[in-house]
């Protein structure tokens, strides 16, 4: 009788063991870890790439590629996978192609976008530089002149 109670108890626990993980996944207060894998690739990084860039320049911007095909060394693949806690996984890929050591083509989930010229909207700044004669005057003389008190004796 004790053995049958034990076996029945195990069967009941087995059912609970299968139900608990799915219940915990749906719990609203349960913390879900973000899982990021591969090379982080942003639109800003892609926008900085230009045709004709050397491999070292591309590596400086993008980092070391996650995949370099031994048989096609003129192709670099960057793969980024992100699974925010509780959300579905997303994956982005970018392939860069080189000819004669220079970047010639970009394929994948990102497309280069034109970047506005940062100098196009700058305002002109006017700086007032005092005359040399003003610099030759001492501090006290300049202060007295600003206060409207002048010394006509010519001494400083």
C-alpha positions as a Python dict, from the first residue, in 0.01 Angstrom:
ca = {
    (1, 'X'): (0, 0, 0),
    (2, 'X'): (286, 237, 79),
    (3, 'X'): (447, 165, -258),
    (4, 'X'): (127, 238, -451),
    (5, 'X'): (86, 568, -266),
    (6, 'X'): (444, 656, -354),
    (7, 'X'): (396, 574, -724),
    (8, 'X'): (71, 770, -737),
    (9, 'X'): (247, 1063, -574),
    (10, 'X'): (523, 1051, -835),
    (11, 'X'): (270, 1051, -1118),
    (12, 'X'): (101, 1354, -967),
    (13, 'X'): (435, 1534, -933),
    (14, 'X'): (519, 1448, -1292),
    (15, 'X'): (205, 1629, -1411),
    (16, 'X'): (295, 1929, -1196),
    (17, 'X'): (649, 1930, -1333),
    (18, 'X'): (518, 1966, -1688),
    (19, 'X'): (271, 2243, -1597),
    (20, 'X'): (506, 2463, -1392),
    (21, 'X'): (747, 2576, -1671),
    (22, 'X'): (468, 2697, -1903),
    (23, 'X'): (300, 2875, -1613),
    (24, 'X'): (625, 3048, -1517),
    (25, 'X'): (690, 3164, -1873),
    (26, 'X'): (353, 3341, -1878),
    (27, 'X'): (395, 3500, -1535),
    (28, 'X'): (390, 3881, -1571),
    (29, 'X'): (648, 3950, -1300),
    (30, 'X'): (898, 3693, -1421),
    (31, 'X'): (1224, 3845, -1553),
    (32, 'X'): (1318, 3732, -1903),
    (33, 'X'): (1680, 3773, -2011),
    (34, 'X'): (1761, 3950, -2339),
    (35, 'X'): (1977, 3727, -2559),
    (36, 'X'): (2200, 3903, -2814),
    (37, 'X'): (2433, 3707, -3038),
    (38, 'X'): (2669, 3792, -3319),
    (39, 'X'): (2785, 4133, -3438),
    (40, 'X'): (2576, 4430, -3333),
    (41, 'X'): (2504, 4618, -3656),
    (42, 'X'): (2333, 4959, -3657),
    (43, 'X'): (2207, 5178, -3939),
    (44, 'X'): (2464, 5442, -3839),
    (45, 'X'): (2745, 5191, -3898),
    (46, 'X'): (2612, 5106, -4244),
    (47, 'X'): (2571, 5477, -4329),
    (48, 'X'): (2940, 5535, -4260),
    (49, 'X'): (3050, 5276, -4517),
    (50, 'X'): (3154, 5407, -4859),
    (51, 'X'): (3244, 5225, -5181),
    (52, 'X'): (3620, 5205, -5224),
    (53, 'X'): (3697, 5179, -4851),
    (54, 'X'): (3987, 4951, -4762),
    (55, 'X'): (3924, 4637, -4555),
    (56, 'X'): (4091, 4789, -4248),
    (57, 'X'): (3860, 5092, -4267),
    (58, 'X'): (3554, 4869, -4291),
    (59, 'X'): (3679, 4655, -4001),
    (60, 'X'): (3727, 4973, -3793),
    (61, 'X'): (3361, 5070, -3847),
    (62, 'X'): (3195, 4728, -3843),
    (63, 'X'): (3426, 4518, -3629),
    (64, 'X'): (3552, 4172, -3717),
    (65, 'X'): (3297, 3978, -3923),
    (66, 'X'): (3139, 3674, -3760),
    (67, 'X'): (3173, 3475, -4083),
    (68, 'X'): (3457, 3482, -4334),
    (69, 'X'): (3430, 3212, -4599),
    (70, 'X'): (3765, 3046, -4662),
    (71, 'X'): (3675, 2995, -5027),
    (72, 'X'): (3533, 3347, -5076),
    (73, 'X'): (3754, 3580, -4875),
    (74, 'X'): (3614, 3882, -5060),
    (75, 'X'): (3285, 3840, -4873),
    (76, 'X'): (3230, 3928, -4507),
    (77, 'X'): (2907, 3832, -4331),
    (78, 'X'): (2775, 4004, -4021),
    (79, 'X'): (2486, 3833, -3842),
    (80, 'X'): (2306, 3983, -3544),
    (81, 'X'): (2038, 3799, -3350),
    (82, 'X'): (1836, 3955, -3069),
    (83, 'X'): (1572, 3793, -2850),
    (84, 'X'): (1436, 4045, -2604),
    (85, 'X'): (1294, 3876, -2294),
    (86, 'X'): (954, 3736, -2374),
    (87, 'X'): (951, 3863, -2736),
    (88, 'X'): (1020, 3671, -3057),
    (89, 'X'): (1377, 3653, -3189),
    (90, 'X'): (1483, 3887, -3470),
    (91, 'X'): (1784, 3838, -3693),
    (92, 'X'): (1960, 4088, -3920),
    (93, 'X'): (2229, 4002, -4172),
    (94, 'X'): (2468, 4214, -4376),
    (95, 'X'): (2712, 4090, -4639),
    (96, 'X'): (2998, 4308, -4758),
    (97, 'X'): (3176, 4234, -5085),
    (98, 'X'): (3529, 4341, -5176),
    (99, 'X'): (3726, 4354, -5501),
    (100, 'X'): (4100, 4419, -5493),
    (101, 'X'): (4075, 4489, -5119),
    (102, 'X'): (3814, 4766, -5163),
    (103, 'X'): (3446, 4764, -5062),
    (104, 'X'): (3223, 4740, -5370),
    (105, 'X'): (2880, 4616, -5255),
    (106, 'X'): (2654, 4580, -4950),
    (107, 'X'): (2368, 4326, -4931),
    (108, 'X'): (2132, 4230, -4652),
    (109, 'X'): (1876, 4377, -4415),
    (110, 'X'): (2040, 4722, -4401),
    (111, 'X'): (2075, 4970, -4685),
    (112, 'X'): (2304, 5273, -4673),
    (113, 'X'): (2113, 5598, -4634),
    (114, 'X'): (2253, 5935, -4733),
    (115, 'X'): (2380, 6127, -4435),
    (116, 'X'): (2318, 6499, -4421),
    (117, 'X'): (2631, 6711, -4444),
    (118, 'X'): (2705, 6812, -4083),
    (119, 'X'): (2860, 7140, -4201),
    (120, 'X'): (2565, 7240, -4418),
    (121, 'X'): (2351, 7383, -4137),
    (122, 'X'): (2621, 7543, -3927),
    (123, 'X'): (2575, 7907, -3837),
    (124, 'X'): (2853, 8153, -3899),
    (125, 'X'): (3011, 8272, -3577),
    (126, 'X'): (3161, 8620, -3561),
    (127, 'X'): (3433, 8672, -3306),
    (128, 'X'): (3534, 9021, -3205),
    (129, 'X'): (3910, 9050, -3165),
    (130, 'X'): (4030, 9361, -2978),
    (131, 'X'): (4275, 9591, -3149),
    (132, 'X'): (4639, 9570, -3049),
    (133, 'X'): (4617, 9924, -2908),
    (134, 'X'): (4350, 9805, -2663),
    (135, 'X'): (4576, 9519, -2554),
    (136, 'X'): (4862, 9758, -2483),
    (137, 'X'): (4656, 9937, -2220),
    (138, 'X'): (4673, 9804, -1869),
    (139, 'X'): (4389, 9638, -1688),
    (140, 'X'): (4323, 9934, -1459),
    (141, 'X'): (4318, 10183, -1750),
    (142, 'X'): (4072, 9969, -1946),
    (143, 'X'): (3852, 9933, -1637),
    (144, 'X'): (3854, 10309, -1572),
    (145, 'X'): (3765, 10377, -1937),
    (146, 'X'): (3474, 10135, -1922),
    (147, 'X'): (3350, 10315, -1610),
    (148, 'X'): (3381, 10649, -1791),
    (149, 'X'): (3671, 10769, -1580),
    (150, 'X'): (3967, 10867, -1793),
    (151, 'X'): (4307, 10993, -1700),
    (152, 'X'): (4421, 11268, -1934),
    (153, 'X'): (4770, 11274, -1788),
    (154, 'X'): (4891, 10994, -2017),
    (155, 'X'): (5013, 10779, -1728),
    (156, 'X'): (4899, 10428, -1671),
}
